[in-house]
Amino acid sequence: MMTEKELQEIRERVEKATSGPWKERARNGDFIHIAKGLVIGGNQNDVDFITNARQDIPNLLSEIDRLRKALIEIKEILS
């Protein structure tokens, strides 16, 4: 299980990252220009992963928060 410190570090990185959504804008060989000025290398699967990370990671953090809260509530009911 991730520690609260690890989750907080991820949240801080999300907050510092360029706002989204990120979208592919142009290709130049192996390098892809992403909206917001990001340039990355890789194949289409890498591009899909990176461009969706800006939305996916905050959504995953929210789901972790929701599940942890539900777990606490369940534990309280059972105790």
N, C-alpha and C positions, 0 to 999 in steps of 0.2 A: 504494500500500500504506500502511496506517495505521502510524504510528510506535508504538513501545512506549510513549512518553510519552502519545500520544492514547488508547491502550488503557487505560493506567493511570488517566487522568482519567475515563474511562467507568466503570472498576471502582470508583473512589472515589465517583462519583455513585450507582452502584448500592448500595454499602454504606451510604450516608447516607440513601437513600430509605426511606420507610415499608415495612415488610416486607409481603410478599404472601401469598397471591394477592389481587389487587384484584378487586372485583365491583361491578357496578352495583346500587345499592340503591333509588334513587327518582328520578323525573323531575319537574321543575318548569319547564315551557316548554322553553326552549333549554338549561337547565342541568341537569346530571345529578349526583346525589350518589353518590360511589363509596365503598364500604366503606373504613374507615381514615380517614374525615374529609375526603377529597378532594372538591372540587367543581369540575366542568369544564363547559365549554360546547362544543357541537358536535352533529353528527349521530351516528347509530348507528355509522357506520363509524369516526368519530373515537373514540367510546367503546370500540369493540372494540379499536382500535389501542392506546389508552392503558391499558385494563385488562389487556391481554395483554403490554404492554411489561415489566411487573415480572417476568414469567417468561421472556419472549422474549430480552431483552437478556442476562441471565446465561447462558442457553443458547447464544446466539450467541458470547459471549466464550469459553465452554468449547470450542465448536467451533473457534474461531480458534486457541486454544491447542493443541488436538489436531492441527489441520492444520499449524501451524507446527512442531510437534515431528516430525510425519511428514516434513515437507519437509527438516528437518535430518538425519533418519535416512537419507533417500533420497540426499541430497547426500554423506553420509559413505560410503554404499555405492558410489556412483559415482566417488568420488575415489580 
